[in-house]
Amino acid sequence: MHPHPLFGLVAAILAVIPAWKIVAKAGYNGAWSLLIFVPLINIIMMYVFAFSQWPTEKSRAP
């Protein structure tokens, strides 16, 4: 028995929405969140976003 085809679409939307908000709050274009669907790149980008200086932090620096 296979899950309903809309299940994948709903799961994708539920994954992208919070990722888009987080990336946008960091000061990047929210479209970067679409990389969560690319295997291996999603893990690399998570580390890039975690350890790089965000544009919003640069604007607050003295």
MARSENU-930905 format. One record per atom (N, C-alpha, C): residue in three letters; y, x, z. Coordinates in steps of 0.1 Angstrom, whole numbers, plus 2048, in hexadecimal, padded with zeros to 3 digits. Layout:
BEGIN
AlaYXZ;...
END
This chain:
BEGIN
Met7F4808800;Met800800800;Met80C809800;His8158077F7;His82180F7F5;His82D8087FC;Pro837810801;Pro843809807;Pro84B8037FC;His8547FA7FF;His85D7F47F6;His8667FE7F0;Pro8697FD7E3;Pro8718077DC;Pro87F8097E2;Leu8847FE7E8;Leu8927FF7EE;Leu8928077FB;Phe88680A800;Phe88581180D;Phe88B81F80B;Gly888826800;Gly88D8337FD;Gly89C8337FB;Leu8A18297F4;Leu8B08287F2;Leu8B7826800;Val8B281D808;Val8B881A815;Val8B782781E;Ala8AC82E81E;Ala8AB83A825;Ala8B5845820;Ala8B7846813;Ala8C084F80E;Ala8CF84C812;Ile8D283F811;Ile8E083B816;Ile8E283E824;Leu8D883B82D;Leu8D983E83B;Leu8DA84D83E;Ala8D5855836;Ala8D6864838;Ala8E3869833;Val8E8864828;Val8F5869822;Val90186582A;Ile90285982F;Ile90E854835;Ile91285D841;Pro90A86084B;Pro90E868856;Pro911877851;Ala90987C848;Ala90B889842;Ala91988A83C;Trp91C880834;Trp92987F82D;Trp935880837;Lys933878842;Lys93E87784C;Lys940885853;Ile93588B856;Ile93589885D;Ile93C8A3855;Val9378A3848;Val93D8AD83F;Val94C8AB83D;Ala95089E83B;Ala95E89B839;Ala96689E846;Lys96189C852;Lys96889F85E;Lys96A8AE85F;Ala9608B685A;Ala9618C485A;Ala96C8C9850;Gly9718C1847;Gly97C8C483E;Gly9778C7830;Tyr96A8C582E;Tyr9658C7820;Tyr9648BA819;Asn9628BB80C;Asn9608AF804;Asn9528A8808;Gly95389B80B;Gly94789480F;Gly93B895805;Ala93E8987F9;Ala9338997EF;Ala92A8A47F1;Trp92E8AE7F9;Trp9248B97FD;Trp9188B3805;Ser91A8A780B;Ser90F8A2812;Ser90389E809;Leu90589C7FC;Leu8FB8997F3;Leu8F08A47F2;Leu8F48B07F7;Leu8EA8BB7F6;Leu8DF8B9800;Ile8DF8AF808;Ile8D48AD811;Ile8C78A880A;Phe8C98A57FD;Phe8BE8A07F5;Phe8B78AC7ED;Val8BD8B87EE;Val8B88C37E6;Val8B08CC7F0;Pro8A38CD7EE;Pro89B8D57F7;Pro8A08E47F8;Leu89F8E9803;Leu8A38F7807;Leu8B28F8807;Ile8B98F37FD;Ile8C88F47FD;Ile8CD8EC809;Asn8C78E180D;Asn8CB8D9818;Asn8CB8E1825;Ile8C18E9827;Ile8C08F2833;Ile8CA8FD832;Ile8CC903827;Ile8D690E826;Ile8E4908829;Met8E78FC823;Met8F48F7825;Met8F68F3834;Met8EC8EF83A;Met8ED8EB849;Met8F28F8850;Tyr8EC90384D;Tyr8F0910854;Tyr8FE914850;Val902912843;Val90F91583E;Val91A90D846;Phe917900847;Phe9218F784E;Phe9218FA85D;Ala9168FE862;Ala915900871;Ala91D90D875;Phe91C91886C;Phe921925870;Phe92E929869;Ser932922860;Ser93F925859;Ser94B91F860;Gln95792585E;Gln96391F864;Gln96791385B;Trp968907861;Trp96B8FB859;Trp97A8FB856;Pro97D8F584B;Pro98C8F4847;Pro9948ED852;Thr98E8E3859;Thr9968DD864;Thr9988E686F;Glu9908F0872;Glu9928FA87C;Glu99D904877;Lys99D90786B;Lys9A8910866;Lys9B590A867;Ser9B78FD866;Ser9C48F7867;Ser9C98F7875;Arg9C08F787F;Arg9C38F788D;Arg9C6905893;Ala9C190F88C;Ala9C391D891;Ala9D2921891;Pro9D692889C;Pro9E492C89D;Pro9E8936892;
END
